[in-house]
Amino acid sequence: MDIEVRPLAESDLDTADLIFRDAFGTFLGTDMFGDTDLVRTRFRADHVVALGAYADGELIGSNLVTRWGSVAYFGPLSVTPRLWDRGVGARLVDATLGVFAEWGVTHQGLFTFAHSPRHHWLYQKFGFWPRFLTAIMSREVTGVPAARTAWTRLTEMPDRAAVVAACGELTGAILPGLDVRGEIDAVIDQKLGDVLLLGDDPVAPHALAVCHAGAGSEAGSGFCYVKFAAVRPGRDAGAHFSGLLDACQAYAAGTGAQHLALGVNTARHEAYRHLVASGFRTDVPGVTMHRPNVEGYDRAGVYLIDDWR
Ligand SMILES: CC(C)(COP(=O)(O)OP(=O)(O)OC[C@H]1O[C@@H](n2cnc3c(N)ncnc32)[C@H](O)[C@@H]1OP(=O)(O)O)[C@@H](O)C(=O)NCCC(=O)NCCS
């Protein structure tokens, strides 16, 4: 089979989405994605490169490669099931490493199924190694908690640039160069949800949360999904994490969501324990794989929510 990996053409987006749903549905035996949209929303975002694998001009798989400043990860990676185990996935991962190298990112990774030796094998060949579990968790939205700490929505702010810079400064204090401005822009520009800023001064927030809500976003109907959240390191980080979760719950209730979903790497022990104690239960246990095999921001004391799905 003559395979070519190149940037995914916009005209192939619908096919890429169908292959993505077919591939994951075949592997899992169930449809995990419903009316969420991961492929189109990421394709449109400036911090994402979309790769397509083509055989004789026909799209047979794709991968979405995401940059968060000095950090990058990839997924969803999918290959049409009739062509599994013929090296197409490896070709897409190989091309992804080329994108990482062009970006010059220092911390690289992915989220995958904890129980799948097949997946671990594929990624280990390229120098990604399994580390801690990442728990995809959710809890019911049961009304609006009393706000113990003030918070603001970015869509209500006149000066996005100042807030985005402040968020970059906050995340950079957790890991040098970590910057999710691409996620912030995608959520606001594509109207996928909102960004919540904790504290009295939104241009010097204690914490931020990038939230998707509803159908057509990464959340899906009835859900609010915290794609990324982080608390400024320091003595009050635990208390601010509580305040941030309250803000997420209040925002979720305002969107009409019945469930609040998020992911956390269990190496962020205090954050994980806090979520368990706050009523979150694990829906999908996955594992993150890192290249090189170092902790990055998955370490004790870091109050950060993300799952690299
Ligand atoms: C994961 C996926 C993208 C891989 O694509 P693919 O084209 O089948 O991948 P490749 O053929 O390049 O590699 C598969 C490797 O797994 C190996 N493999 C298969 N079964 C295995 C098992 N039980 N244990 C260990 N390795 C196994 C194959 O031998 C092959 O390795 P090799 O080429 O060194 O022999 C594809 O299966 C897919 O779309 N799955 C559903 C969606 C998904 O799971 N995406 C990834 C989420 S992180």
The ligand as an SDF file (V2000), in Angstrom:
LIG
                    3D

 48 50  0  0  0  0  0  0  0  0999 V2000
   -4.5040    2.8790   17.2860 C   0  0  0  0  0  0  0  0  0  0  0  0
   -4.5360    2.9470   15.7740 C   0  0  0  0  0  0  0  0  0  0  0  0
   -4.4940    4.3750   15.3080 C   0  0  0  0  0  0  0  0  0  0  0  0
   -3.2810    2.2190   15.2480 C   0  0  0  0  0  0  0  0  0  0  0  0
   -3.2820    2.2640   13.8360 O   0  0  0  0  0  0  0  0  0  0  0  0
   -2.6300    1.0710   12.9700 P   0  0  0  0  0  0  0  0  0  0  0  0
   -2.5420    1.5440   11.5770 O   0  0  0  0  0  0  0  0  0  0  0  0
   -3.3300   -0.1900   13.2470 O   0  0  0  0  0  0  0  0  0  0  0  0
   -1.1710    1.0500   13.6490 O   0  0  0  0  0  0  0  0  0  0  0  0
    0.1450    0.2850   13.1430 P   0  0  0  0  0  0  0  0  0  0  0  0
   -0.2110   -0.7980   12.1810 O   0  0  0  0  0  0  0  0  0  0  0  0
    1.1370    1.2990   12.7030 O   0  0  0  0  0  0  0  0  0  0  0  0
    0.7010   -0.2870   14.5000 O   0  0  0  0  0  0  0  0  0  0  0  0
    0.0020   -1.2250   15.2750 C   0  0  0  0  0  0  0  0  0  0  0  0
    1.0380   -2.0250   16.0510 C   0  0  0  0  0  0  0  0  0  0  0  0
    0.4040   -2.7130   17.1140 O   0  0  0  0  0  0  0  0  0  0  0  0
    0.9130   -4.0230   17.0950 C   0  0  0  0  0  0  0  0  0  0  0  0
   -0.0450   -4.8540   17.8190 N   0  0  0  0  0  0  0  0  0  0  0  0
   -1.2410   -5.3080   17.3940 C   0  0  0  0  0  0  0  0  0  0  0  0
   -1.8110   -6.0230   18.3700 N   0  0  0  0  0  0  0  0  0  0  0  0
   -0.9660   -6.0100   19.4300 C   0  0  0  0  0  0  0  0  0  0  0  0
   -0.9960   -6.5290   20.7500 C   0  0  0  0  0  0  0  0  0  0  0  0
   -2.0380   -7.2560   21.1710 N   0  0  0  0  0  0  0  0  0  0  0  0
    0.0550   -6.3000   21.5660 N   0  0  0  0  0  0  0  0  0  0  0  0
    1.1170   -5.5530   21.1510 C   0  0  0  0  0  0  0  0  0  0  0  0
    1.1720   -5.0110   19.9150 N   0  0  0  0  0  0  0  0  0  0  0  0
    0.1590   -5.2420   19.0720 C   0  0  0  0  0  0  0  0  0  0  0  0
    1.0410   -4.3310   15.6550 C   0  0  0  0  0  0  0  0  0  0  0  0
    1.8400   -5.4750   15.4570 O   0  0  0  0  0  0  0  0  0  0  0  0
    1.7170   -3.0730   15.1890 C   0  0  0  0  0  0  0  0  0  0  0  0
    3.0670   -3.0230   15.5640 O   0  0  0  0  0  0  0  0  0  0  0  0
    4.2800   -3.4570   14.5410 P   0  0  0  0  0  0  0  0  0  0  0  0
    4.0560   -2.6790   13.2810 O   0  0  0  0  0  0  0  0  0  0  0  0
    5.5170   -3.0630   15.2770 O   0  0  0  0  0  0  0  0  0  0  0  0
    4.1250   -4.9140   14.3540 O   0  0  0  0  0  0  0  0  0  0  0  0
   -5.7950    2.2360   15.1870 C   0  0  0  0  0  0  0  0  0  0  0  0
   -5.8290    0.9240   15.6760 O   0  0  0  0  0  0  0  0  0  0  0  0
   -7.0940    2.9220   15.5670 C   0  0  0  0  0  0  0  0  0  0  0  0
   -7.6040    3.7670   14.8510 O   0  0  0  0  0  0  0  0  0  0  0  0
   -7.6660    2.5200   16.7110 N   0  0  0  0  0  0  0  0  0  0  0  0
   -8.9270    3.0790   17.1930 C   0  0  0  0  0  0  0  0  0  0  0  0
   -8.7470    4.4840   17.7070 C   0  0  0  0  0  0  0  0  0  0  0  0
   -7.6370    4.5640   18.7140 C   0  0  0  0  0  0  0  0  0  0  0  0
   -7.5120    3.7240   19.5890 O   0  0  0  0  0  0  0  0  0  0  0  0
   -6.8100    5.6050   18.5820 N   0  0  0  0  0  0  0  0  0  0  0  0
   -5.6730    5.8320   19.4340 C   0  0  0  0  0  0  0  0  0  0  0  0
   -6.0580    6.3070   20.7570 C   0  0  0  0  0  0  0  0  0  0  0  0
   -4.6490    6.7740   21.7100 S   0  0  0  0  0  0  0  0  0  0  0  0
  1  2  1  0
  2  3  1  0
  2  4  1  0
  2 36  1  0
  4  5  1  0
  5  6  1  0
  6  7  2  0
  6  8  1  0
  6  9  1  0
  9 10  1  0
 10 11  2  0
 10 12  1  0
 10 13  1  0
 13 14  1  0
 14 15  1  0
 15 16  1  0
 15 30  1  0
 16 17  1  0
 17 18  1  0
 17 28  1  0
 18 19  1  0
 18 27  1  0
 19 20  2  0
 20 21  1  0
 21 22  1  0
 21 27  2  0
 22 23  1  0
 22 24  2  0
 24 25  1  0
 25 26  2  0
 26 27  1  0
 28 29  1  0
 28 30  1  0
 30 31  1  0
 31 32  1  0
 32 33  2  0
 32 34  1  0
 32 35  1  0
 36 37  1  0
 36 38  1  0
 38 39  2  0
 38 40  1  0
 40 41  1  0
 41 42  1  0
 42 43  1  0
 43 44  2  0
 43 45  1  0
 45 46  1  0
 46 47  1  0
 47 48  1  0
M  END
$$$$
